[in-house]
Amino acid sequence: MTMRSVNLDGTWQLGWQNQQRYPDYQKRPRRGLIDVNVPGDIHLALFAAGKIGDPVIDDNNRRIFWLSKKEWWFYRDFKLDSFANQVIEMDFQGLDYEAEVWLNGRHVASHRNMFRPLRIDLTGEVKAKNSIAVRLLPHRTDLARLPEGSQMRMTGRPYIGFPEEVRTSRPWMRKAQYTFGWDWTQALYTCGIWRGVELKVMDRLAIEDEFAFTRCADQKQAELTFRCRSRSFMKLTASGVLTVDLYLKGKGRAKVATYSKEILLAPGSTEHELSGVLPSPELWWPLGYGEQARYEARFTIQA
Protein backbone atom coordinates (compact mmCIF):
# COMPACT_ATOMS: atom_id res chain seq x y z
CA MET A 1 0.00 0.00 0.00
CA THR A 2 1.39 3.34 -1.02
CA MET A 3 0.60 7.02 -0.70
CA ARG A 4 2.17 9.65 -2.89
CA SER A 5 1.94 13.40 -2.76
CA VAL A 6 1.90 16.01 -5.50
CA ASN A 7 3.10 19.39 -4.25
CA LEU A 8 1.09 22.23 -5.79
CA ASP A 9 3.07 25.07 -4.23
CA GLY A 10 4.89 27.48 -6.48
CA THR A 11 3.73 29.96 -9.10
CA TRP A 12 -0.01 30.35 -9.63
CA GLN A 13 -1.90 32.98 -11.61
CA LEU A 14 -3.82 35.78 -9.88
CA GLY A 15 -6.75 37.83 -11.16
CA TRP A 16 -9.23 40.17 -9.49
CA GLN A 17 -12.49 42.01 -10.08
CA ASN A 18 -15.23 43.78 -8.15
CA GLN A 19 -16.97 41.53 -5.67
CA GLN A 20 -19.98 39.73 -7.10
CA ARG A 21 -23.08 39.04 -5.07
CA TYR A 22 -22.57 35.29 -5.58
CA PRO A 23 -19.44 33.41 -6.68
CA ASP A 24 -19.70 32.77 -10.42
CA TYR A 25 -17.07 30.66 -12.15
CA GLN A 26 -18.29 31.72 -15.59
CA LYS A 27 -17.65 35.39 -14.75
CA ARG A 28 -14.18 34.88 -13.31
CA PRO A 29 -11.42 37.30 -14.38
CA ARG A 30 -9.32 35.92 -17.23
CA ARG A 31 -7.30 38.93 -18.43
CA GLY A 32 -4.51 40.90 -16.86
CA LEU A 33 -3.37 38.01 -14.68
CA ILE A 34 -0.14 38.25 -12.70
CA ASP A 35 2.07 35.67 -11.01
CA VAL A 36 1.48 34.90 -7.35
CA ASN A 37 3.50 32.64 -5.09
CA VAL A 38 1.79 29.90 -3.09
CA PRO A 39 2.14 30.05 -0.15
CA GLY A 40 1.73 33.80 -0.35
CA ASP A 41 -0.50 36.86 -0.20
CA ILE A 42 -2.07 39.26 -2.69
CA HIS A 43 -0.07 42.22 -1.35
CA LEU A 44 3.23 40.50 -2.03
CA ALA A 45 2.16 39.59 -5.58
CA LEU A 46 0.81 43.06 -6.39
CA PHE A 47 3.89 44.76 -4.98
CA ALA A 48 6.20 42.46 -6.98
CA ALA A 49 4.20 43.24 -10.13
CA GLY A 50 4.40 46.98 -9.53
CA LYS A 51 0.64 47.34 -8.99
CA ILE A 52 0.88 48.87 -5.50
CA GLY A 53 3.47 50.58 -3.34
CA ASP A 54 5.11 48.96 -0.36
CA PRO A 55 2.19 48.53 2.11
CA VAL A 56 4.37 49.17 5.16
CA ILE A 57 5.82 52.51 3.98
CA ASP A 58 4.18 55.89 4.65
CA ASP A 59 0.38 55.72 4.40
CA ASN A 60 0.34 53.22 1.53
CA ASN A 61 -1.84 50.89 3.59
CA ARG A 62 -4.65 53.46 3.42
CA ARG A 63 -4.25 53.83 -0.32
CA ILE A 64 -4.84 50.15 -0.93
CA PHE A 65 -8.06 49.61 1.00
CA TRP A 66 -9.65 49.07 -2.40
CA LEU A 67 -8.16 45.56 -2.25
CA SER A 68 -10.78 44.63 0.36
CA LYS A 69 -13.56 45.42 -2.12
CA LYS A 70 -12.30 42.97 -4.73
CA GLU A 71 -12.59 39.22 -5.13
CA TRP A 72 -9.33 37.41 -5.82
CA TRP A 73 -8.99 34.41 -8.12
CA PHE A 74 -6.06 31.99 -7.97
CA TYR A 75 -5.45 29.59 -10.89
CA ARG A 76 -3.21 26.58 -11.33
CA ASP A 77 -3.03 23.70 -13.85
CA PHE A 78 -1.55 20.31 -13.02
CA LYS A 79 -1.17 16.87 -14.54
CA LEU A 80 -1.61 13.50 -12.86
CA ASP A 81 -0.97 9.99 -14.10
CA SER A 82 -1.48 6.49 -12.66
CA PHE A 83 -4.45 7.36 -10.46
CA ALA A 84 -7.01 4.72 -11.46
CA ASN A 85 -8.89 3.08 -8.57
CA GLN A 86 -7.20 5.30 -6.01
CA VAL A 87 -8.45 7.75 -3.40
CA ILE A 88 -7.46 11.33 -4.22
CA GLU A 89 -7.63 14.28 -1.84
CA MET A 90 -6.52 17.88 -2.10
CA ASP A 91 -5.28 19.58 1.07
CA PHE A 92 -5.25 23.35 1.41
CA GLN A 93 -3.35 24.01 4.64
CA GLY A 94 -4.35 27.67 4.85
CA LEU A 95 -6.89 29.81 2.98
CA ASP A 96 -7.33 33.49 3.88
CA TYR A 97 -10.24 33.97 4.05
CA GLU A 98 -13.64 33.13 2.49
CA ALA A 99 -12.94 30.53 -0.19
CA GLU A 100 -14.72 28.78 -3.03
CA VAL A 101 -12.88 26.06 -4.96
CA TRP A 102 -13.46 24.68 -8.46
CA LEU A 103 -11.81 21.73 -10.18
CA ASN A 104 -12.16 21.56 -13.96
CA GLY A 105 -15.04 24.00 -13.80
CA ARG A 106 -17.03 22.13 -11.14
CA HIS A 107 -17.52 23.63 -7.69
CA VAL A 108 -16.02 21.22 -5.14
CA ALA A 109 -15.71 23.08 -1.81
CA SER A 110 -16.42 26.15 0.31
CA HIS A 111 -14.36 27.25 3.31
CA ARG A 112 -14.39 30.09 5.81
CA ASN A 113 -11.55 29.72 8.31
CA MET A 114 -8.03 31.04 8.00
CA PHE A 115 -6.67 28.67 10.63
CA ARG A 116 -8.14 25.29 9.71
CA PRO A 117 -7.02 23.26 6.68
CA LEU A 118 -9.46 22.32 3.94
CA ARG A 119 -9.47 18.72 2.72
CA ILE A 120 -11.41 17.93 -0.47
CA ASP A 121 -12.22 14.41 -1.67
CA LEU A 122 -11.60 14.46 -5.41
CA THR A 123 -11.86 10.72 -6.02
CA GLY A 124 -13.36 10.24 -9.47
CA GLU A 125 -13.02 13.95 -10.29
CA VAL A 126 -9.35 14.19 -11.27
CA LYS A 127 -8.27 13.74 -14.89
CA ALA A 128 -4.91 13.52 -16.61
CA LYS A 129 -4.96 17.32 -17.08
CA ASN A 130 -6.65 19.52 -14.49
CA SER A 131 -7.34 23.14 -13.64
CA ILE A 132 -7.90 24.57 -10.15
CA ALA A 133 -9.60 27.88 -9.46
CA VAL A 134 -9.86 29.38 -5.98
CA ARG A 135 -11.94 32.49 -5.30
CA LEU A 136 -10.94 34.32 -2.12
CA LEU A 137 -12.45 37.25 -0.23
CA PRO A 138 -10.59 38.94 2.63
CA HIS A 139 -13.72 38.99 4.82
CA ARG A 140 -17.10 37.31 5.28
CA THR A 141 -19.93 38.19 2.93
CA ASP A 142 -22.76 37.22 5.27
CA LEU A 143 -22.03 39.60 8.15
CA ALA A 144 -25.33 41.40 7.66
CA ARG A 145 -27.13 38.11 8.34
CA LEU A 146 -25.55 37.51 11.74
CA PRO A 147 -27.95 37.32 14.71
CA GLU A 148 -29.18 40.65 16.03
CA GLY A 149 -26.94 41.98 18.78
CA SER A 150 -23.96 39.90 17.66
CA GLN A 151 -21.99 42.92 16.45
CA MET A 152 -19.22 44.07 18.75
CA ARG A 153 -19.53 47.70 19.87
CA MET A 154 -16.34 49.47 18.84
CA THR A 155 -14.96 52.53 20.61
CA GLY A 156 -12.06 54.83 19.96
CA ARG A 157 -10.50 55.54 16.60
CA PRO A 158 -12.34 53.82 13.72
CA TYR A 159 -10.53 51.46 11.39
CA ILE A 160 -10.34 53.75 8.40
CA GLY A 161 -11.47 52.20 5.14
CA PHE A 162 -13.26 49.17 6.51
CA PRO A 163 -17.02 48.82 5.99
CA GLU A 164 -19.03 49.30 9.19
CA GLU A 165 -20.29 45.70 9.21
CA VAL A 166 -16.71 44.45 9.02
CA ARG A 167 -15.43 46.72 11.80
CA THR A 168 -18.18 45.67 14.19
CA SER A 169 -18.34 41.97 13.35
CA ARG A 170 -14.67 41.05 13.13
CA PRO A 171 -14.81 38.60 16.08
CA TRP A 172 -17.08 36.38 13.97
CA MET A 173 -14.37 35.94 11.38
CA ARG A 174 -11.92 33.12 11.93
CA LYS A 175 -9.12 35.32 10.72
CA ALA A 176 -6.02 36.87 12.33
CA GLN A 177 -7.47 39.85 14.19
CA TYR A 178 -4.32 41.95 13.89
CA THR A 179 -5.05 42.37 10.16
CA PHE A 180 -7.74 44.87 11.21
CA GLY A 181 -5.09 46.94 12.98
CA TRP A 182 -3.50 46.74 16.43
CA ASP A 183 -1.40 48.87 18.72
CA TRP A 184 1.74 47.44 17.11
CA THR A 185 0.66 47.33 13.47
CA GLN A 186 -1.35 49.22 10.90
CA ALA A 187 -4.51 47.75 9.40
CA LEU A 188 -3.77 45.56 6.39
CA TYR A 189 -6.32 43.15 4.97
CA THR A 190 -4.44 39.96 4.18
CA CYS A 191 -5.80 37.58 1.57
CA GLY A 192 -4.28 34.56 -0.15
CA ILE A 193 -3.37 30.89 -0.10
CA TRP A 194 -1.05 31.44 2.82
CA ARG A 195 0.01 27.85 3.47
CA GLY A 196 0.88 24.88 1.27
CA VAL A 197 -1.32 22.95 -1.17
CA GLU A 198 -0.89 19.22 -1.68
CA LEU A 199 -2.61 16.49 -3.68
CA LYS A 200 -2.58 13.07 -2.01
CA VAL A 201 -3.04 9.88 -4.00
CA MET A 202 -3.75 6.80 -1.87
CA ASP A 203 -4.82 3.23 -2.52
CA ARG A 204 -6.03 1.55 0.70
CA LEU A 205 -4.32 3.34 3.57
CA ALA A 206 -2.91 6.71 4.60
CA ILE A 207 -0.75 7.83 7.54
CA GLU A 208 -1.38 11.27 9.00
CA ASP A 209 -0.52 13.50 11.96
CA GLU A 210 2.82 11.88 12.72
CA PHE A 211 4.28 13.15 15.98
CA ALA A 212 7.29 12.24 18.12
CA PHE A 213 8.27 13.51 21.53
CA THR A 214 10.76 12.76 24.30
CA ARG A 215 9.39 11.76 27.71
CA CYS A 216 12.76 12.02 29.40
CA ALA A 217 16.39 11.89 28.32
CA ASP A 218 19.93 11.90 29.64
CA GLN A 219 23.27 10.77 28.26
CA LYS A 220 22.43 7.12 29.02
CA GLN A 221 19.07 6.79 27.30
CA ALA A 222 16.01 8.60 25.98
CA GLU A 223 12.43 7.43 26.38
CA LEU A 224 10.52 8.20 23.19
CA THR A 225 6.87 8.10 22.16
CA PHE A 226 5.58 8.16 18.59
CA ARG A 227 1.99 8.84 17.60
CA CYS A 228 0.18 8.83 14.29
CA ARG A 229 -3.25 8.36 12.78
CA SER A 230 -4.13 5.87 10.07
CA ARG A 231 -7.01 6.25 7.65
CA SER A 232 -8.15 2.98 6.15
CA PHE A 233 -10.25 2.88 3.00
CA MET A 234 -10.76 -0.88 3.34
CA LYS A 235 -14.24 -2.18 4.17
CA LEU A 236 -13.06 -4.63 6.85
CA THR A 237 -10.73 -4.36 9.84
CA ALA A 238 -7.24 -5.60 9.01
CA SER A 239 -4.13 -6.35 11.05
CA GLY A 240 -0.92 -4.47 10.40
CA VAL A 241 2.47 -3.48 11.72
CA LEU A 242 3.45 0.09 12.56
CA THR A 243 7.18 0.72 12.17
CA VAL A 244 9.15 3.83 13.06
CA ASP A 245 12.71 4.18 11.78
CA LEU A 246 14.81 6.77 13.60
CA TYR A 247 17.65 8.56 11.81
CA LEU A 248 20.30 10.92 13.14
CA LYS A 249 20.56 13.90 10.83
CA GLY A 250 23.87 15.53 10.00
CA LYS A 251 25.99 12.39 10.24
CA GLY A 252 25.28 10.68 6.96
CA ARG A 253 21.66 10.27 8.05
CA ALA A 254 22.47 6.99 9.76
CA LYS A 255 19.63 4.83 11.04
CA VAL A 256 20.03 4.53 14.79
CA ALA A 257 16.92 2.60 15.86
CA THR A 258 13.79 0.82 14.67
CA TYR A 259 10.59 0.39 16.67
CA SER A 260 7.56 -1.67 15.65
CA LYS A 261 4.19 -2.73 16.96
CA GLU A 262 1.25 -4.83 15.76
CA ILE A 263 -1.90 -2.75 15.23
CA LEU A 264 -5.48 -3.07 14.02
CA LEU A 265 -6.63 -0.99 11.07
CA ALA A 266 -10.35 -0.36 11.31
CA PRO A 267 -12.22 1.34 8.47
CA GLY A 268 -11.95 5.08 8.89
CA SER A 269 -9.57 6.86 11.25
CA THR A 270 -7.57 5.17 14.04
CA GLU A 271 -4.94 6.62 16.37
CA HIS A 272 -1.80 4.67 17.22
CA GLU A 273 0.97 5.07 19.81
CA LEU A 274 4.37 3.41 19.95
CA SER A 275 7.04 3.82 22.64
CA GLY A 276 10.71 2.89 22.74
CA VAL A 277 14.08 3.55 24.34
CA LEU A 278 17.09 5.02 22.54
CA PRO A 279 20.42 4.18 24.25
CA SER A 280 23.23 6.77 24.37
CA PRO A 281 21.27 9.51 22.55
CA GLU A 282 22.84 12.55 20.96
CA LEU A 283 21.37 15.41 23.02
CA TRP A 284 20.36 18.91 21.99
CA TRP A 285 22.55 21.33 23.92
CA PRO A 286 22.04 25.07 24.42
CA LEU A 287 24.27 27.34 22.36
CA GLY A 288 27.78 27.29 23.74
CA TYR A 289 27.34 24.02 25.64
CA GLY A 290 27.46 21.51 22.79
CA GLU A 291 25.93 20.41 19.49
CA GLN A 292 22.26 20.58 18.55
CA ALA A 293 21.53 17.02 17.44
CA ARG A 294 18.42 16.41 15.33
CA TYR A 295 16.63 13.16 14.65
CA GLU A 296 14.19 12.23 11.91
CA ALA A 297 11.41 9.66 12.42
CA ARG A 298 9.92 7.85 9.43
CA PHE A 299 6.56 6.09 9.90
CA THR A 300 5.39 3.12 7.82
CA ILE A 301 2.45 0.73 8.10
CA GLN A 302 2.28 -2.69 6.51
CA ALA A 303 -1.07 -4.48 6.34
N, C-alpha and C positions, 0 to 999 in steps of 0.2 A: 504494500500500500504506500502510495506516494502523495506528496502535496508539493506543488510548485507555485512560485509567486512570480507575477509580472509587475515590475515596478513602473508606475505611471507618473512618477515625478519628472520634473524637467520643464521644458518649454511648452506651454499651451498658448492658445490664441485668446485675446480678450477683446470684447466689444461692449458697447453700452448704448443706452437710449433712455428716454423718459420712462418713468415707471408706468406700467400698464395696470389697469384695474385687476386683471387676472393674468397669470402667466400663460403666454401663447407662443408655442414653439414655432408656429408658422410665421410669426411676426418678429422673430429674433433678429438682432442686428447682424448683418453679413458683410458690411463694407467698413473700411477704415479700421480694420483690426490691428492690434499691436501684440507684441510678444509679452507674455507674463510668466514668471517663474512659479512653479508649484513645488514645494510650499512657498507661499508668498502673499502679497497684499496688493490691492489696486494702486495705492499711493506709490509704492516702489516701482511698479510697472509704468505708471504715468510719468513719474519723475524721470525714469531712465529714457522714456521716449520723448522727453521734452515737452510734455503736455501741461505740466504744472511746475511751479517752483518748489524748492525744498520746503516741505510742510513745517519744519521745525525752525525756520529762519523768519525773523520779523513777524508780521501778521499774516503770513501766507496761509496759515490754517483757517483764518476767517474767509479768505478769498476762495477757498475750495469747498465751502459748505454745499455747493451745487452737487458735489459727488453723492451726497446723501439722498438726493432727489432722483437719482438714476437707478436703473437696474443693470446689473453687470453679468455678462455672459462669458463663460469659460468653455473653450472647445479643445478637444483632443481626439485624434484618430489613433487606433492601434490595431495590430494584427494578432491573431491567435491561431495556432495549429494544434492538432492532436488533442482535442477536447471532447470527443464523442463519449457519451455515457459517463460523463464526469459532472460533479457538483462544482459550480462556478459562483463565486461571490466577489463583489467589489467592496473594498473597505475605504471609506473616507475617514481619516483620523481626526480631521478638524475642518468644519465649514463655518464661516463667519459671514452672514448669520442665517437669514431665512433662505432656504435652499429648495430648489426643484431640480430634479435630475432626469435627463432623457438618455436613452440608449437607442441608437439607430432610429431616432424619430419617435420612439414610444416612451411615454412618461413612466418611470419606474420607481420614483421615490420622492418624498417630501421630508424636510428636516428643519428643525428650529431650535438648535442648541449648539452654541459655539464650543462647549466643553466635552460633549459626548460624541463618540464616533458614530458614523452611519454605515451599517452593513446592508448590502442589497443582494438578494438572491437572484442571480442572472442565469440560472440553469435553464437551458433551452432557448435563451434569448441571444446569446453570443454567436457571432458568425466568424468567418475567416477574417473579414475586414469590418471594423466597427468604428462608430463615431459617438463620442460622449459630448453632451451639452449640459452645463450646470448654470442655472440662473440664480444669482445671489442678490439679496437686498441687505443693506447694513442695519435694518431694524425691522420690527414686526409690522405687518400690514393690517392686523386686526385689533389694534389697540383701542379703537373707538368702540369695539364690541365687548370690552372687558366689563365685568360686573360693576354696577354703580357703586361708587365709593372706593373703588380699588386704586384710583390714582393717588400717588403720593403728593402731599402738599409741599411744594418747594418754596424755600425762603432765600433771601439774599440775592446775589447777583444772578440774573438769568443766564442760561447757556445759549449764548448768542448764535443764531442761525438754526437752531433745532426747532422743529414744529412743537407746539404746545403739548400735543398728546404724547410725543416722545419724551419731552422733558419730565412730564409728570408720571409717566408709566414705565420708566426705565427699570424699576425692580422686577417687572414681569418679564423682562428679556433675559434669557440665559446667555449673557454676553458680558465680557469684561467691562465692569462699570467705570473704570478709569478712562475709557474711550469717550465718555461724556464730559470729561474734564475733572481735575482733582486739584488739591493744593500743590501738588508737585508736577503737574503736567497740564498742558493746554488740551482743549477738546479736539479730538481727531477721530472721526468715524472710520474705524477699520472695517475692511471687507475683503474677503478672499478665501481661497483654499489654503488655510494657514498651516496645515500639517499634511503628512504624506498620503498618497493614494496608491492602493495596491489591489491587484486582481489575483485571487487565489483559486487555483484549479486543484480539486481533490477528487479521489475516487471513492474510498469507503471510510476514511478516517482523517481527522485533523487534530493537531496539537496546538493549543493556545495558552496564553497567559502563563508562560514559563517564568518561574521565579526561584531564586536561590538565596539563602541567607545563612549566616553563621550564628549558631546558638552560643558558642563560646570557643575561645581559641587561645593557645599559648604556643611556645616553641616546640612542645612535645606533640600536640595533636589539636585538630580543629573538629568540632562537631557541626555537621552540615545538615541542612534540610532543603529538599527540592520539592517544589509544587508545580503542578500544571493542570490543565483541563483538557480532556479529550472530547471531541464531538464525533459520534459514530453515526454514519448514515446507513448502517446495516439494520435490518428489520428485527434481528434476534440478538440477544446478549451473547458476546463471545469472550473467550479468555485471551489474555495477552501478556506481554512482558514489557514493562517500562524500564528503559535503560538510560542512565545519565553518564556520559563520558566527561571527565574533567580534565581541562588542559591548562597548562601554565603558559601565559602569554609572555612574549619577549625573550624566551629561551628556546627558539626553534619550535615553539608551540608543541611541546612534548606532552603526551598524555600521561597524567600522573595518577589517575584512579578511575575505576568504573564501578558504578552501583546499579543494581537491578532489583526488580520486584515483580512478582506475578500480580496481575490486576484483572478486573472484570470490566468489559466495555459494553455498557448498556446503550441501547438506542438513545440518541440525544446527547446531552452534556453530562460529564462525570468528572469530579475533581479527584486528583491523586496526590499522594504525599509519599516521599521517599527520603529516608535519613541514612547517614553514613559518617564514618570517621576518616579524616585525612591525617596520616602520621607526618610529623616533621614538616608542617606547612611553611610556605614562604609568607611572612606577615607583611601587612601594609604599615609602614612606619611614618610618623610625622616628618615633615621636611627637616632635614638636618640630623635625623636620628637613624636613617637607613633608607632602603629602597622601598618603592611602592609597588609591591607585587600584585598582579592582576590575573585572575583565573577566568576561564570561559567554560560554561557548562552547555553541553549539547544533548538535547532530549530526543529519544526515539522510542517508538512503540511498535512492537511486532505482534500481530494477531493471526 
